[in-house]
């Protein structure tokens, strides 16, 4: 007769966690060390023959942000710096994130990367990229199966 094993209901969860950690070793590293990360949300749309990319960058100025195009990849980099913290202050809750970020997106065919314009106003960066007619959105009919 085989040996009896003590049932551990968390064994499968632990096995799953080890598997995730081995695939993504740095996934929880920043949280464990108390580091914060700023990751501005973006939205993309077409308007008047242009691709518009908007990024929320509250508290940042144009000098804090770099926009570049290499081939068909748009890159937005920057850093949102924290103000010097006064040790006398007692924070009860702190949800504002600081740190550097690097967002990249592939531009559609026909995008004119050499004519990109970027403007920051009221905490929103708006990047305008002219696109050719071949890159314009076209409506596709959806059929019922």
N, C-alpha and C positions, 0 to 999 in steps of 0.2 A: 504494500500500500504506500502511496506517495506521501510526502510531507505535507502538513497543513500550512496554508499561508494565511497570515492575518490580513483581513480585508481592510484596505485603506481606500476610502471613498474619494480621496483627493489625488490618488495615484495618476489617473487619466488627466486631470487638470495640470498636475505638475509635469507630466510628460508633454502635454501640449505647450505649456509655457516654455519648457526647455527647447522644444522645436522652434518656436517663434523666436526665442532669444538667439538661437544659433543662426537663424536666417537674417535677423535684424539686430545685431549686437548693440547698436547705438540707439535703438528705438526709445528706450526709457532713460538713457544716460543723462540728458539735460535736466529731466525732472528730479532725478536722484541727487544731482549736484546743486540744485536750486537755481540753475541757469534759466534765463528767459529767452524766448525767441519771438521775434517780430516777423510776421508773415503777412504782408498786405494782400487783401483780396483784390482780384481783378475782374473786370468784365470786358467783353469784346463784342463789338457790333459793327455793322456797316451803315454808313450815313453819307449821302451825297457823293458817292463814288470813292469813299475813303473807308479804311478799316480804322475804327476807333478803339483804343485800348485805354481803359480807365483803371487806375490803381488808387486805393485809399491809402494816403500817406499822412495821416494827421500829425501835426507838430513838426513836420519836416519842411525844409526849404530846398530850393533847386540845387544849391551847392552840396546838399547831402545825398543827392541821387545821381547815378550814372545810367544813361540809356545808350545802348549800342546795337548795331545790326551787323551780324557776320553771316554772309550767305543768306539763308532764309530763316535765321533765328534771331528773334528780338530778345535782348537781355535787359532787365531792369535790376540794378544793384543799388544798395544804399545801406545806411545805418541810422537808426533812430536812437539817439543817445539819451541816457537818463540824466536828469538834472542831479547835481551833487546832493546827496542825501544828508539831511541834518540828523545827527544822531539823537537829538533831543525829541524828534518826532516819534510818535508811536503809531505805526500803521495798524489799523484794524482789518483792513482789506485792501489788497493791491491787485488790480486786474489789468493794469496797463502794461503792455509788453514793450520791451526795448531790445535792441540788438541789431545785427546786420542781417540782410536778406539778399537773395539772389533768385529772381523769377525769370524763367525763360519760356518762350512760346514759339512754335513754328509758324511762320507766315505763309499765307496761301500763295499759290503760283500767281505770278503777275503783280505781286506787291512790289512797290518801288522803294526798296530799302534805302536808296540814296536821297530820298526826299522826305525823310521822317522829321516831324516836328513834335516837340514835347513842351508842355506848359504845366506849371503847378499853380493852382488857385484854390484857396479855401480848403486845403488838406486833400485835394484830389489832383493826381497827375493825369493829364489827358495827352495821349500820344496819338498823332494823326499820321496814317500811312496811306498814300494814294494807291489804289489798286486798279488794274486794268479791267476792261469789260469781261474778259474771260474768267476773272476771279469773282465776279459778282454772284450773289446768291440767286439760285434758281429754284423755283417751286417744284416739288416732286409730288405727284398724286399718290395717295395712299389707298390701296385697294383692300377690300375685305376678302379673306380667303374662303 
